[in-house]
Amino acid sequence: MPEPTLRTALRRVFKLENRRTAIRPGRLQSFEEAGRRLTVYLPPGYDEGEGRRYPVLYMHDGQNLFDAERAYIPGNHWRLQEAADTAIGERAASPMIIVGMDHAGPARIDEYTPTRDPKHAGGGRAAEWATMLMETIKPAIDARYRTSPEDAGVGGSSLGGLVSLFLALKHPDVFRFAAVMSPSVWWNDRAILNEVDAFDGPRPRMWLDVGGREGVETLRDARTLRDRLLAKGWNDETLRYYEDRRADHSERAWARRARLVLEFLFPPA
């Protein structure tokens, strides 16, 4: 058999490299539980490794995560599936399941805030939301998919970031990691800082971020929250603080940081 030409050899090399670098997609499923739409991201390879179990990230404001048409501003969504596919495909993150949980529409503010704010005449139902998440939604996900039930976390932005922080502080035995993006620390005169100061438990792995164009007070609040967490024992391994100087308070800005979040919360084995 004649020796292969240089051109043939190069084609074989490039084909091999393309196979190695191709990003395999995960897939989405949707269903309702207790009147709440859940959109579930299953990582690439989920259907092949029947014995493998996966950590789960429960994300708030599910309308904005995967579907451009359902986003608060149509077309501006987090592209979370693409972020997860790329992070996993490039082996920058371990495979995970992501559950996007729709918010409750007009009741969103009440569910996503831990205290009632007289200035806004509402809020304070986050504890009820925590009960629904832990006693209804999470068991349904654990029963339906190959999860690692003890390896769960929460995440969100704005008020979704606030309630995610609250859940991680109140239930660190259930939620072992959290994505706290552009959190609404301002709610009810920064009452969430009292929860941080009173915290006494195992420290969830936590991502905290803010955009430089979200306003002076928002930036100050995020830095204050970071400092309070550090004072309570979080460190460089358990807390990642990130300031995106050019970012505003928008789905588009959070989409740009989504992959960084997944890589920190789910480091490759």
N, C-alpha and C positions, 0 to 999 in steps of 0.2 A: 504494500500500500504506500503511495507516495506521501512524503512529508507534507503537512498542511502549510499553506502559504501564510505569510505574515497577516494578510487581510483576514483569512479564515480564523486564525488564532485570536486576533483582536475582537472579532465578532463574538466568539465564544466567551471571551473575558467580559465583554460589555453585557452580554445576555445574562451571565452569572451575576454581575453586579446589580443589574436591574432587578433580578429576582430577589436579591438580598435586601435591596432598599425599597422595594414596593411596599406601600402602606396598605395593609389589609383593613377593610372597614368593619366596625362593629355593626350592630343593628338595634333598631328601636322597636319597642312594643308599648302599647297604651291600653289601659283599662281603668275602670272606676272602682274606688273603694270608699265606702261611707260617703258617697256623693262627691268625692273629690277625684278629679282626673289625675292619674299618675302616668308619666312617660318614663319608661325604663330603658336605659342604655346598657346593652350587653356587649362586652368587649370582644374583639376578634379572638377566635379560638374557643369561645364559650361552648359551642355545640360539639366540639371535638374532645375536650378533656372532661369526661363525665365525672371524674372523681375530684376535680379541683373546685375549691370554694373561693369566693371573692369578697373583699371588703366592699362596703356600700357607703356611698356619699349621698345623703338626702339633701336635695337642693330646693330652696324656696323659690317662689315666683316661677313655677315651672313653665308658664306660658312663654317666657322670654328666652328659654335656653336652647331649644332645638329647632323650632319652627319659625321661619321668617314671617309667615302670615299671621301667626298668633301673638307675635311680640307686641309690646306696648306701643312701639312705633313700628308699624309693619316694615319688614326688611332689615330692621336693626335688632338682631338677636345675638346670642352669645356664641353661636357656632360651636356649641360644647361638644357635639359628636366629633366634629373635625379635630378639635383640640385634643380630645381623648385618643382618637385614632392615631394622630401624629405622635403624641407623647409615648403611647404604647408601642407603636410601630418602630420608632427610633430607639426604643429601649431606654428612654429617659424617665419612664414611670412604669410601675407594675400595673398589670390589668386590674380594673375595678368595675363595679356596677355603679351606675349613677341613676338616682330616682328623682326626676323632676316633679315636684308636687305643686299643682296649681294653687294659687292663692284664692281666697274666698270672695273676691270681688269687693263689694262695698264694706265687707267685714275685715278686709285685709289689715287695716290699721289696728283694729282691736286685737286681732290674733297675733300680730307681730310685735306687740309692745307689752313689756312685763308689768308696767304700772299705768294707772289712770292719770292722765294729764289734764288738770282742770282747764288749762289754757286752750286745749283742743277738744274739750268735752267728750273725751273718748279714750279708748285704750284699756290695757290691763288684763287682756285675756290670754296672754302667752302661756300661762300655766295650764289653761284648758287645752290649748293647742298642743302643748307638750304631752298631755295625757292621750290625746287622739293619735299623735304620732307614735308614741311608745306602745300603746295598748291596741291600736287598730291597724295603722298603716305598716309599721315595722313588722309585726307578726305576719301580715299578709304577704309582704315581700319575702320574708324568711321562709315561708311555707311554699311559695311559688317558684323561687329561684335558689340556685346553689350559692347561698351567701355564707359568710363567716359571721354568725350572729353577734359575736362579741367584738367584732371589728367594724364599727359603724361610726359615721361622723355626719355633721350637718354643715350647710353652707348657704350663703346668700349675700346680697348686696343691699345697701341702704337700710330700710327697715328689716329686710331679710337678713342682713348682716347683724343687726341688733338682736333679733330673736335667735339667731344661730349662736351668738355669744352667750346669751342668756341660757339657752339649752345646754351648752357645753359647761357652763359654770354650775348650773343646778343639777345636772345629771352626768357628771364626768365618768360614772361607771357604765353608762350606756353609750355616750357619744365621746369617743376617744380622740377625735380630731375635729377641727372646725375651720371653715373658710369664712373669714369675717372681712368682707370687702366694703369699703366706704361706709362703715356702720353709722347709723343715725344716733350717735352718742348724745346728741342734743336733747333727745326726748325727755320730757318731764325734768328739766333742770339737771340733765346728766345723771339721772338716778342709777343708771347701769354701773357707774363707777363705784357706788356703794356695794353692789354685788361683787365687784372685783375685790374690793377691800375686805369683804367678809368671807371671801373664798377660803376654804380649807379642805383640800382633797387632792386626788391625783390630777396632775396637770395635763389636760388634753394638748396634743400637738396642734399648734394654731398658726394659721396664716392671717396676717392683718395688713391691710393696705389702704391707700387713699390716693386721690389724684391731686396734683398741684393746682389745678384750676377748679377745684370744688369750693373754694372760698377760704378765707383766712380762719374763720371759726372752725370749719370742718377739719382743716389741716391741724389746727391746734388741738382739737378734741382727739384726733387719731394719735397724735404724739403723746398726749396725756394718758390715753388708754394704754399705749405701749409702755410708758414708764410705770404705770400702776401694775401692769402684768409682770414686768421685770422685778418690781419690788416684792411681788408675791411668789417669786421663785422660778418664773419662766426664764429660759436662757437661750443662747444662740441655737441650740439643738431643738428646742421645743417651741420656739417662737420665731417666725420669719416676718419681719416688718419691711414693707416695700412702699416707696413713694414714687408714683409715676408722674413726673413733673408736668407733662403735657396733657394729662388726662382730665376730663371733666366727669360729671356725675351722669353717666349714660351707659346703656347696654353696649354700645360700641366700645367704650373704654374698658368695660369689664371683660368683653370678649377678647381684647388684646392681652389681658392678664390671665385668662382662663388656663392656658397651658402651664404657665408658671405655677399656678396654684396646685394643679394636679401633680406636677413633678415634685413639689415639696411634700404634699400630703401622702403621696404614694411612691416613695423612692424605690428605684429598681432593686431587686433582690441581689 
